[in-house]
Amino acid sequence: MSLNQPIESLEDLQRRRRNLIITRDIYKSAVLSKIEKFSHPIGVISMIFKPLSRCISWTPIFISVAKIALSFFRNRK
């Protein structure tokens, strides 16, 4: 049943209201479970860095770090 359809009866209105409340409660519980992760610092770190690690290409970063480390060890000698 779509929200754009006209309401036929009081029962129809009550059924739609119950469905909307159920949907709202489902979304509330999903949001609360995400917010609970912020209470733990490791959860915050993982929420930030997991998406970043998927979208970043690590090869150029690894090459840059390797070059810096190599130049550091060469200059140290």
Phi, psi and omega in degrees: 000127182269154178287343181279346180284146179292151180278124184274321186210175178294323178297321177299316179297317179294321178296316178298319180297315178298317179297319178294321178294318178298314179299317179299317181295323177297314179294322178299315181293325177294317179293318180296324178293327176290320182291328179300331179295333181289345180285343178249128183299325180292325176297321178295315181298316181292325178294330181277314190272339177297310177295324179296318183293334179282329186263350182264136172277118188277345183298310179297325179294317179297318179296317180296316179295321179295320178296317180296317180295319180296315179293326178296315181288328177292317181288338181287329183284000000 
